[in-house]
Amino acid sequence: MKNNVFKKGFTLIELMIVIVILGVLMGTILPRIAGVQSRSRDTGRMADLTSMSQALELYFDDFGEYPGTMGTVVCLAPAGTNFTFETSFKTYFKNEDVPTPPTGGEVTRFNGSDCTDGYVYFPLYRNGVSKAGYGIVANMEIAQKSNYGNGVVGDLASAIVYATDSDADSIVTELAKNTPDSMIDVEGEGTGAEKGKDTVFILVN
C-alpha cells in the first residue's frame, strides 16, 4: 500500500510577504550603494585638486607666480594628446599626466564656464599681487561635500569675476560662510535662484 505524501508549497500570501520584504530591502540598500559610489568619486575629485595644488606650488617656486592669465578661466584637460594650457605646468605631474575627473565626459560648470573632461582653473590676486593666488573647481555629486552652490546669487558669485578684484582672500572669506547644510537643497531641488544649480568644491590658495 502506497503512502500518500502531500508536499506543501508556499501560499500566495507568503510569497507576497517575501516580495514586499525584498522590495523594502532593495529600496533601502540600493540608494546607499549608489551614494557610496558618488562619495567615492567626490573623494577622488578632491584628491585631484590637492594633487594639482601641490603642482601649482612647485610651479610658483620656480616662476614666482601661478600660471595663466588674469581674468581668464582655463580648462585643465588634455585636448587629444596635447595639453593646451601652460605646457610647462604638466611637467610637474608624473608622466605629465594631469588629473582628470573620475567619469568620462564629465563637465565641470562654474560661473558660465564649461570644462569637459577637466577641472576649472583661474589665477587670482592675493594681497594686490597678480597671479599670487588661484582657484581650482570640481563639480560634486554629494552636496554636503561642496563648499559653494554654483551660480547661486550672492557674495561669492560677485566676488569671483576674474578681473582686478578677484582676490583669493575675499573668496576664502565667502566660502567660509557656507556650511554643508546650506548645500543640501541646491542640487536640482532648490527654489527660485537656487533651482537646478550645481554644487562645486573650490580649492583656493
C-alpha positions as a printed NumPy array, in Angstrom:
array([[  0.   ,   0.   ,   0.   ],
       [  1.382,   3.324,  -1.068],
       [  1.639,   6.183,   1.39 ],
       [  0.214,   9.416,   0.115],
       [  2.757,  12.162,   0.725],
       [  1.482,  15.688,   0.421],
       [  4.174,  18.26 ,  -0.449],
       [  3.326,  21.618,   0.989],
       [  4.426,  24.707,  -1.017],
       [  4.327,  28.428,  -0.342],
       [  0.957,  30.068,  -0.189],
       [  0.201,  33.189,  -2.203],
       [  0.208,  35.328,   0.946],
       [  3.643,  34.026,   1.965],
       [  5.031,  34.783,  -1.474],
       [  3.598,  38.293,  -1.351],
       [  5.149,  38.91 ,   2.065],
       [  8.563,  37.774,   0.776],
       [  8.252,  40.025,  -2.299],
       [  7.307,  43.018,  -0.143],
       [ 10.251,  42.407,   2.192],
       [ 12.647,  42.119,  -0.745],
       [ 11.233,  45.32 ,  -2.232],
       [ 11.756,  47.208,   1.023],
       [ 15.318,  45.91 ,   1.325],
       [ 16.15 ,  46.885,  -2.26 ],
       [ 14.629,  50.309,  -1.721],
       [ 16.837,  50.974,   1.284],
       [ 20.066,  49.276,   0.161],
       [ 20.374,  50.42 ,  -3.465],
       [ 20.349,  54.169,  -2.722],
       [ 23.075,  53.643,  -0.127],
       [ 25.197,  51.716,  -2.609],
       [ 24.756,  54.496,  -5.179],
       [ 25.621,  57.063,  -2.508],
       [ 28.851,  55.238,  -1.662],
       [ 29.931,  55.346,  -5.303],
       [ 29.162,  59.061,  -5.551],
       [ 31.071,  59.806,  -2.365],
       [ 33.998,  57.782,  -3.663],
       [ 34.073,  59.79 ,  -6.891],
       [ 33.836,  63.06 ,  -4.948],
       [ 36.741,  61.962,  -2.76 ],
       [ 38.717,  61.29 ,  -5.948],
       [ 37.894,  64.762,  -7.255],
       [ 39.112,  66.408,  -4.058],
       [ 42.28 ,  64.305,  -4.164],
       [ 42.839,  65.523,  -7.741],
       [ 42.519,  69.135,  -6.607],
       [ 45.062,  68.517,  -3.855],
       [ 47.463,  66.965,  -6.381],
       [ 47.084,  69.946,  -8.701],
       [ 47.542,  72.331,  -5.787],
       [ 50.867,  70.694,  -4.961],
       [ 51.955,  71.004,  -8.592],
       [ 50.951,  74.668,  -8.612],
       [ 53.069,  75.321,  -5.532],
       [ 56.074,  73.786,  -7.27 ],
       [ 55.345,  75.931, -10.318],
       [ 55.184,  79.012,  -8.104],
       [ 58.529,  78.15 ,  -6.51 ],
       [ 60.114,  78.046,  -9.965],
       [ 58.432,  81.029, -11.62 ],
       [ 57.398,  83.285,  -8.755],
       [ 53.751,  83.265,  -9.876],
       [ 50.975,  80.849, -10.708],
       [ 50.268,  80.002, -14.369],
       [ 47.57 ,  81.543, -16.506],
       [ 46.343,  84.993, -17.43 ],
       [ 44.443,  87.199, -15.021],
       [ 40.782,  87.378, -15.911],
       [ 40.922,  84.108, -17.858],
       [ 39.357,  80.803, -16.858],
       [ 41.027,  77.701, -18.266],
       [ 40.158,  74.036, -18.5  ],
       [ 42.73 ,  71.679, -17.031],
       [ 42.028,  68.903, -19.515],
       [ 44.104,  67.276, -22.235],
       [ 42.943,  68.07 , -25.76 ],
       [ 43.718,  64.819, -27.545],
       [ 47.366,  64.129, -26.725],
       [ 48.333,  67.787, -26.327],
       [ 47.79 ,  69.652, -23.092],
       [ 46.73 ,  73.112, -24.234],
       [ 47.323,  75.062, -21.027],
       [ 50.804,  76.175, -19.911],
       [ 52.732,  73.249, -21.37 ],
       [ 55.354,  73.589, -18.643],
       [ 52.655,  73.053, -15.99 ],
       [ 52.061,  69.427, -16.967],
       [ 55.734,  68.612, -16.347],
       [ 55.021,  68.841, -12.605],
       [ 52.989,  65.63 , -12.767],
       [ 54.303,  62.096, -13.015],
       [ 54.388,  61.078, -16.677],
       [ 52.947,  64.544, -17.379],
       [ 49.556,  63.056, -16.51 ],
       [ 47.358,  65.952, -15.379],
       [ 44.465,  64.652, -13.228],
       [ 41.056,  64.472, -14.873],
       [ 37.607,  63.836, -13.337],
       [ 36.734,  60.216, -12.492],
       [ 33.975,  59.848, -15.095],
       [ 34.431,  60.208, -18.852],
       [ 32.715,  63.161, -20.47 ],
       [ 32.236,  64.857, -17.128],
       [ 31.603,  68.595, -17.387],
       [ 32.771,  70.982, -14.696],
       [ 30.477,  74.009, -14.803],
       [ 31.434,  77.169, -12.995],
       [ 30.058,  80.682, -13.376],
       [ 29.267,  80.276, -17.054],
       [ 32.401,  78.29 , -17.933],
       [ 32.076,  74.661, -19.058],
       [ 35.056,  72.328, -18.933],
       [ 34.635,  68.836, -20.392],
       [ 36.885,  66.092, -19.023],
       [ 38.768,  68.527, -16.82 ],
       [ 38.734,  70.839, -13.844],
       [ 38.327,  74.615, -13.968],
       [ 41.33 ,  76.763, -13.019],
       [ 41.849,  80.521, -12.71 ],
       [ 44.649,  82.71 , -11.317],
       [ 43.786,  85.258,  -8.634],
       [ 45.174,  88.294,  -6.925],
       [ 46.399,  87.918,  -3.368],
       [ 47.256,  90.975,  -1.316],
       [ 47.118,  93.03 ,  -4.505],
       [ 49.691,  90.891,  -6.312],
       [ 48.73 ,  89.458,  -9.706],
       [ 48.807,  85.654, -10.049],
       [ 49.781,  85.218,  -6.415],
       [ 46.68 ,  83.112,  -5.781],
       [ 44.493,  80.657,  -7.66 ],
       [ 41.276,  78.689,  -7.605],
       [ 40.536,  75.174,  -8.865],
       [ 36.979,  73.9  ,  -9.194],
       [ 35.401,  70.422,  -9.291],
       [ 31.711,  69.613,  -9.502],
       [ 30.422,  67.488,  -6.624],
       [ 27.79 ,  64.76 ,  -6.731],
       [ 27.166,  64.865,  -2.993],
       [ 26.039,  68.337,  -1.975],
       [ 27.456,  68.035,   1.534],
       [ 30.955,  67.689,   0.109],
       [ 30.681,  71.006,  -1.716],
       [ 31.536,  74.427,  -0.362],
       [ 29.676,  76.544,  -2.908],
       [ 26.322,  76.45 ,  -4.667],
       [ 27.445,  77.18 ,  -8.212],
       [ 25.53 ,  80.071,  -9.757],
       [ 23.594,  80.966,  -6.612],
       [ 23.216,  84.72 ,  -6.418],
       [ 25.247,  86.019,  -3.504],
       [ 28.509,  87.488,  -2.306],
       [ 30.72 ,  84.727,  -3.722],
       [ 29.212,  84.943,  -7.187],
       [ 30.088,  88.624,  -7.316],
       [ 33.493,  88.075,  -5.689],
       [ 34.741,  85.775,  -8.436],
       [ 34.687,  87.944, -11.535],
       [ 38.12 ,  87.014, -12.916],
       [ 39.137,  90.663, -13.036],
       [ 41.275,  93.015, -10.961],
       [ 39.168,  92.458,  -7.847],
       [ 39.464,  88.663,  -7.989],
       [ 41.231,  88.389,  -4.67 ],
       [ 41.872,  84.972,  -3.147],
       [ 41.397,  86.213,   0.41 ],
       [ 37.909,  87.595,  -0.276],
       [ 36.854,  84.336,  -1.904],
       [ 38.129,  82.281,   1.026],
       [ 36.139,  84.541,   3.353],
       [ 32.95 ,  83.99 ,   1.38 ],
       [ 33.493,  80.233,   1.17 ],
       [ 33.885,  80.118,   4.938],
       [ 30.337,  81.431,   5.29 ],
       [ 28.92 ,  78.327,   3.643],
       [ 28.11 ,  75.219,   5.638],
       [ 27.363,  71.746,   4.269],
       [ 23.747,  72.068,   5.436],
       [ 23.229,  75.108,   3.224],
       [ 24.052,  72.993,   0.172],
       [ 21.591,  70.168,   0.713],
       [ 18.763,  71.563,  -1.42 ],
       [ 20.884,  73.205,  -4.095],
       [ 21.421,  70.215,  -6.381],
       [ 18.425,  70.425,  -8.701],
       [ 15.819,  70.706,  -5.95 ],
       [ 16.1  ,  74.283,  -4.765],
       [ 13.628,  77.034,  -5.419],
       [ 13.958,  80.382,  -7.112],
       [ 17.563,  81.387,  -7.747],
       [ 18.847,  78.056,  -6.392],
       [ 16.728,  75.727,  -8.527],
       [ 18.772,  73.393, -10.696],
       [ 22.129,  74.784,  -9.609],
       [ 25.203,  72.604,  -9.309],
       [ 27.303,  72.261,  -6.21 ],
       [ 31.057,  72.576,  -6.521],
       [ 34.144,  72.358,  -4.376],
       [ 36.549,  75.251,  -4.81 ],
       [ 40.133,  74.953,  -3.64 ],
       [ 41.562,  78.444,  -3.238],
       [ 45.05 ,  79.489,  -2.232]])
